[in-house]
Amino acid sequence: MPEFRNPNQGGGGSQDSRSFLLMMLVMLGVIFGLQYWRSAHNPQTASPDHQPAAAAPAEPGGASSPTAPAGAGAVAATPALAAAAQTSTVVENELYRITFSNRGGQVTSWILKKYKDEAGHPLDLVHDGAAALYGYPLSLYTYDAGLTNQLANALYVASETGTVEAPASLTFKYAAGDLAVTKTFTFGSDYVIRANTEVLRNGVPVRALLAWPAGLGDMETTMAYAGAQVDTNEDGKTDHLAIKKVIGGNTLSGSFDFAGTSDQYFAAVFLPSQPSDSTVVTFSHKIDVTKVKRSNITGETMSKSNKPLLLPVLGTAVGALSGHTETRIFVGPKDVSVLKSIHTADGGTLEPLLDFGFFGFIGKYLFLGLRAVHAAIAPYDTGVHNYSWGWAIVLFTLLIYIVLLPLRVQGMKSAVKMQRLQPQIDAIKAKYNNPKATDPKAAEMNAEVMALQKANGVSMLGGCIPSLIQLPLLFAFFTMMTKVVELRQAHFFWLPNLAAADPYHILPITMVITSFLAQYYTPSPGVDPQQQKMMAFMMPAFSGWMTWNYASGLALYWNIGNLVMIAQQLAMNRTSLGREMREIAAQRARRKTVPPKVLRAASPKTLQGKK
Amino acid sequence: MSGGESTARRERIAAGLLVLHKRVVSPLLHVFAPTQCKFLPTCSEYAYVAVVRHGWRRGGWMALRRLGRCRPFAEGGHDPVP
């Protein structure tokens, strides 16, 4: 919080310019040290020794050639019911194109038609490299590794082959020896599919869970891998487990309304038909992305060197305790309107999947506001590959600052009044001759200063309200930027993606300049000059540092905010109050006849004074 | 408040904390939002004086209560440490 100038300088702070310089150096060290620390703790450089003991759900034959979509290993059984050859079935609707293989009756490709990967192709959510190692989506997981392996590699008899348009239903059947397996999937027009699976051994159900075992979503950059999490909702309470908290092969028991895996923007979530009968298994693996590659993306490889680069892939499996698994599966974007439309068995929705972080309740409404602005300026354009979201951010920021304008004008007015009183306050402080803060005389002095302010109608009613509003707004914006799928790949002039850092660092650099100007033009009367100097340096540096590697949308918001503040201040300076204030500041700057000891305590060396 | 030596130490530590706050924490907060204090002495100075005068526990508690007093629509004004 800002301080009135304390003539005592905090009772112990050395204040010559040398210590100030040292202070600045320490600050620089801290800032760049943090920057280094942050890059060092990037998952890219995470130590490989931290590998959770994961129970691999499946180790299909052909794992040695992970790029092969389906392992070449065959199950040497004499099945009573099995297909003779490998076939594939494609199920399509307006939103997705899912490719099933009859080997394992599982998914080899899950394309979301409305989203694109970095290269501009339709986005495939399946990491086929990881899937070949740890299991494909919608495979079955049992607590018996041999059985899991058999279920994943058997050639099922598919009810349909070729391309099928949803609404549709697809059944895979397989029987061998005492084993009989049925997997039925039903497709509609939305992102949700229904699954009904049963594994019988001698007619008795075996607990088999439907799995999305390893990796999901973008997975083209280390950041995308790092964004993976496991989401569960138990009796209305949602939990987001970060990578480090997910234990491979761990079984969670409880009454799950939904459970699944998600990354920054997409989710694959199971919604059991009977939450009370549900059980969840979580998977966590580390894959060396220099070896385990995705064949379904064409973007450049992440690591140019041959050093192993271990990145996490998470997964979940959900089933029924009874053995007969009935569940719906949502696989799609974490788009608020989509998530809201999907109801769990207990009447909730998937909305809590979208986690806006600590200031979530603000972030949510902030985003709804941003979306409303976007809807107003681009009503027919729901795509994300356009300029409209950038403009929406600009307009929305302007709107916020217009709403906050009365508050700011109030603040500026009281600042001017303060400035006007400053010579008298300086005089009072000189009279008391720089008492220690603990000195009773300091209290007397403060009382006199306060009385003077009251008499002249300086009201500090604003107090910390501006920061109470602006701080949460900024943090809410901060988290919102990287969470909402609408901003994914949203272009804006030179910015390829508002949710990613500015590749040319134009916005952060502009930010440093605008922050400096905003604070240069804003008067802060009574603030300790040392502190003021510190601020003049810290504010631009810190804001630049914060936005350097962060979503450019935030830098855009912040920049526009700074520009508005500068404009407001310049307008304010042109009013009679503003002119008067500058005159006072100039007078105080000229006044250098004060004795040195008092000068330090009361010198008006503010930035405004230098103007 | 036992013995001159511990009191002096407390005073030194409190002064150090106050300087740290004014040089680092407060400017950082200003990055996000420019604000003004409604009390004199400011909360940080109040905390320093309270700790020096009343010890860590009582002084700290007094400082917390002072922070609680700084809220929207509070009067503000001169509010010295008792």
Interface residues (C-beta under 8 A of the other chain):
Chain A: M1 P2 E3 F4 N6 G10 G11 G12 G13 M23 M27 G411 S414 A415 M418 A437 T438 A442 A443 N446 A447 V449 M450 A451 K454 M460 L461 G462 G463 C464 I465 P466 S467 L468 I469 Q470 L471 L474 S515 Q519 T522 S524 D528 Q530 Q531 M534 M535 M538 M539 F542 S543
Chain B: E11 R12 A15 G16 L18 V19 K22 R23 V24 S26 P27 L28 L29 H30 V31 F32 A33 P34 T35 Q36 C37 K38 F39 L40 P41 T42 C43 S44 E45 Y48 V49 V52 R53 C70 R71 P72 F73 A74 G76 G77 H78 P80 V81
